[in-house]
Amino acid sequence: EETGRITRIFTRLGARKIRITGGEPLLRKELPDMIREVSRIPGVEDVALTTNGSLLARHARTLREAGLMRVAVSLDALDDDTFLAMNGGKAKVAQVLEGIDAAAEAGLAVKVNMVVQKGVNEHALLPMVRYFRERGHILRMIEYMDVGNTNGWNWDQVVSKREMLERIHAEFPLAPADPNYEGEVASRFRFLDGQGEIGVISSVSDAFCSTCTRGRLSADGMFYTC
């Protein structure tokens, strides 16, 4: 109920897109009810969910029927050893891929988010591009970033936007694409052969804070601009 109340306040102030994040939002038992409530509010044009995908196969159709439109699924590699090294042993690749397939079958638009960390999963970059390009899903690479001093971040672990694009362009030629909307956080690049696009979120090497239009509401009710 509180989420619905806050959403009504923000739509009156001009917000049009709502994204449910976490932690892991699929652990919340009332999630379909929350999405149904939010999606029916006048002014809401887009309702999305960010998830690790481990429970998505079980819930995708219910969430779509409740009014969810899009999902962003976190997946950092296609092999379990690398993926488990990145996510701390929380899920297996097969679970996440099953969830992605179920989401697409349910009619949800799907994007895949890959955090790229030097020395850990940078070798997985091109296999990920190939896999999701073939399946028609947009892959977004995210520079390994500081998340509040909890991940021991340092610059030596960053694979920059430029490095990622050079590697991909060598196998799949790319060209820049215009943003979908003002303040979009991912830089878009289309494959020159016409087979889809990728995105790069470059919060370290090419920060986009000056144009960001997002606000964030924390689980304990605090509002942040990032």
C-alpha positions as CSV (number, residue, x, y, z in Angstrom):
1,E,0.0,0.0,0.0
2,E,2.8,2.4,0.8
3,T,4.5,1.7,-2.5
4,G,1.2,2.6,-4.3
5,R,0.9,5.8,-2.2
6,I,4.4,6.9,-3.0
7,T,3.9,6.1,-6.7
8,R,0.8,8.2,-6.9
9,I,2.8,11.1,-5.3
10,F,5.6,10.7,-7.9
11,T,3.4,10.5,-10.9
12,R,1.8,13.7,-9.9
13,L,5.3,15.2,-10.0
14,G,5.9,13.8,-13.5
15,A,7.4,10.3,-13.0
16,R,6.2,7.9,-15.7
17,K,8.4,4.8,-15.2
18,I,8.5,2.6,-12.2
19,R,11.2,-0.1,-11.6
20,I,11.0,-2.6,-8.8
21,T,14.5,-3.6,-7.6
22,G,16.0,-5.1,-4.4
23,G,17.8,-7.1,-3.0
24,E,15.9,-9.7,-4.9
25,P,12.3,-8.6,-5.5
26,L,11.1,-12.0,-6.4
27,L,11.5,-13.1,-2.8
28,R,8.6,-10.7,-1.8
29,K,5.4,-12.8,-1.6
30,E,3.1,-9.8,-2.3
31,L,5.1,-8.8,-5.5
32,P,2.2,-9.5,-8.0
33,D,-0.2,-7.5,-5.8
34,M,2.3,-4.6,-5.7
35,I,2.8,-4.6,-9.4
36,R,-0.9,-4.8,-10.1
37,E,-1.5,-1.8,-7.8
38,V,1.3,0.3,-9.3
39,S,0.5,-0.6,-13.0
40,R,-3.1,0.7,-12.6
41,I,-2.1,4.1,-11.3
42,P,-2.9,6.9,-13.8
43,G,0.3,8.3,-15.3
44,V,2.3,5.1,-15.0
45,E,3.4,4.2,-18.5
46,D,6.1,1.6,-17.8
47,V,6.6,-1.0,-15.0
48,A,9.9,-2.9,-14.9
49,L,11.7,-5.3,-12.6
50,T,15.4,-5.9,-11.9
51,T,16.1,-9.5,-10.8
52,N,18.8,-12.1,-10.5
53,G,16.5,-14.4,-12.4
54,S,16.8,-17.5,-10.2
55,L,13.0,-17.5,-9.4
56,L,11.8,-15.9,-12.7
57,A,10.7,-19.1,-14.4
58,R,8.3,-19.7,-11.6
59,H,6.7,-16.3,-11.6
60,A,7.1,-14.7,-15.0
61,R,3.6,-15.4,-16.3
62,T,1.9,-14.2,-13.1
63,L,3.9,-11.0,-13.1
64,R,3.1,-10.3,-16.7
65,E,-0.6,-10.8,-16.0
66,A,-0.3,-8.5,-13.0
67,G,0.9,-5.7,-15.3
68,L,4.7,-6.1,-15.4
69,M,6.1,-5.0,-18.8
70,R,9.9,-5.5,-18.7
71,V,12.6,-7.4,-16.8
72,A,16.3,-6.7,-16.5
73,V,18.1,-10.0,-15.5
74,S,21.5,-10.1,-14.0
75,L,23.9,-12.7,-15.5
76,D,27.7,-12.3,-15.6
77,A,28.7,-15.4,-17.5
78,L,27.4,-18.6,-19.2
79,D,29.5,-21.1,-17.2
80,D,28.8,-21.8,-13.6
81,D,32.3,-21.5,-12.2
82,T,32.7,-17.9,-13.4
83,F,29.1,-17.0,-12.6
84,L,29.3,-18.3,-9.1
85,A,32.6,-16.4,-8.6
86,M,30.7,-13.2,-9.5
87,N,27.5,-13.8,-7.6
88,G,28.8,-15.4,-4.4
89,G,27.2,-18.8,-5.1
90,K,23.6,-17.5,-5.2
91,A,22.4,-19.2,-8.4
92,K,23.3,-21.5,-11.3
93,V,23.4,-20.3,-14.9
94,A,20.7,-22.8,-16.0
95,Q,18.2,-21.3,-13.5
96,V,18.7,-17.8,-14.9
97,L,18.5,-18.9,-18.6
98,E,15.3,-20.8,-17.8
99,G,13.9,-17.6,-16.2
100,I,14.9,-15.5,-19.2
101,D,13.2,-17.9,-21.6
102,A,10.1,-18.0,-19.4
103,A,9.9,-14.2,-19.3
104,A,10.2,-13.9,-23.1
105,E,7.5,-16.6,-23.5
106,A,5.2,-14.7,-21.1
107,G,5.5,-11.6,-23.3
108,L,7.9,-9.6,-21.1
109,A,10.6,-7.5,-22.8
110,V,14.0,-8.8,-21.6
111,K,17.4,-7.2,-21.1
112,V,20.4,-8.9,-19.6
113,N,22.8,-7.0,-17.3
114,M,26.4,-8.2,-17.2
115,V,28.9,-6.7,-14.7
116,V,32.4,-7.1,-16.2
117,Q,35.3,-7.4,-13.8
118,K,38.8,-7.7,-15.0
119,G,40.5,-11.0,-14.1
120,V,37.2,-12.6,-13.2
121,N,34.8,-12.7,-16.1
122,E,36.1,-10.5,-18.9
123,H,36.7,-13.7,-20.9
124,A,32.9,-14.3,-20.9
125,L,32.2,-11.0,-22.7
126,L,32.1,-12.3,-26.3
127,P,30.3,-15.6,-25.5
128,M,27.6,-13.5,-23.8
129,V,27.3,-11.2,-26.7
130,R,27.0,-14.1,-29.2
131,Y,24.5,-16.0,-27.1
132,F,22.0,-13.1,-26.5
133,R,22.4,-11.6,-30.0
134,E,21.3,-14.9,-31.4
135,R,18.2,-14.9,-29.1
136,G,17.2,-11.4,-29.8
137,H,17.8,-10.0,-26.2
138,I,19.7,-6.8,-25.5
139,L,22.9,-7.4,-23.5
140,R,24.1,-4.4,-21.3
141,M,27.6,-4.5,-20.0
142,I,28.2,-2.6,-16.8
143,E,31.6,-1.4,-15.7
144,Y,32.6,-2.9,-12.3
145,M,31.8,-0.1,-9.9
146,D,32.1,1.0,-6.3
147,V,28.9,0.0,-4.5
148,G,29.4,1.7,-1.1
149,N,32.8,0.2,-0.1
150,T,31.4,-3.3,0.3
151,N,33.1,-5.0,-2.7
152,G,36.7,-3.9,-2.3
153,W,36.6,-1.9,-5.5
154,N,39.6,-0.5,-7.2
155,W,40.3,0.8,-10.7
156,D,42.5,-2.2,-11.7
157,Q,39.4,-4.4,-11.7
158,V,37.6,-2.2,-14.2
159,V,37.2,-3.2,-17.9
160,S,36.3,0.2,-19.4
161,K,33.6,1.0,-21.9
162,R,36.3,1.6,-24.6
163,E,37.9,-1.8,-24.0
164,M,34.6,-3.6,-24.1
165,L,33.5,-2.0,-27.3
166,E,36.9,-2.6,-29.0
167,R,36.6,-6.4,-28.2
168,I,33.1,-6.6,-29.4
169,H,33.6,-4.5,-32.5
170,A,36.5,-6.7,-33.7
171,E,34.0,-9.6,-34.1
172,F,30.7,-7.8,-34.5
173,P,31.1,-4.3,-36.0
174,L,29.1,-1.7,-34.2
175,A,27.8,1.9,-34.7
176,P,26.5,4.3,-32.0
177,A,22.7,4.5,-31.7
178,D,20.7,7.4,-30.4
179,P,19.3,7.2,-26.8
180,N,15.8,6.0,-26.4
181,Y,15.0,8.9,-24.1
182,E,16.8,11.8,-22.3
183,G,18.8,10.6,-19.4
184,E,19.1,7.0,-20.5
185,V,21.9,5.5,-18.4
186,A,23.2,3.0,-21.1
187,S,25.0,4.0,-24.2
188,R,23.4,2.2,-27.1
189,F,25.3,0.5,-30.0
190,R,23.7,-1.3,-32.9
191,F,25.2,-4.2,-34.8
192,L,26.0,-3.1,-38.4
193,D,24.5,-6.3,-39.8
194,G,21.1,-5.2,-38.4
195,Q,20.9,-8.0,-35.8
196,G,20.0,-6.1,-32.7
197,E,22.0,-3.9,-30.3
198,I,24.0,-3.8,-27.1
199,G,24.3,-1.3,-24.3
200,V,27.2,-0.2,-22.0
201,I,26.7,1.4,-18.6
202,S,29.9,3.3,-18.0
203,S,29.5,4.7,-14.5
204,V,33.3,4.7,-13.9
205,S,35.1,5.7,-17.1
206,D,32.3,7.9,-18.7
207,A,29.9,8.9,-16.0
208,F,26.4,10.0,-17.0
209,C,25.3,11.6,-13.7
210,S,24.7,15.0,-15.1
211,T,21.8,13.7,-17.3
212,C,20.4,11.0,-15.0
213,T,16.7,11.5,-14.2
214,R,16.3,8.6,-11.8
215,G,15.2,8.6,-8.2
216,R,15.6,5.7,-5.8
217,L,13.4,4.8,-2.8
218,S,15.2,2.5,-0.4
219,A,13.6,-0.4,1.5
220,D,13.5,1.7,4.7
221,G,11.8,4.6,3.1
222,M,14.7,6.9,2.2
223,F,14.8,8.8,-1.1
224,Y,18.0,9.1,-3.1
225,T,18.9,10.6,-6.4
226,C,21.1,7.6,-7.1
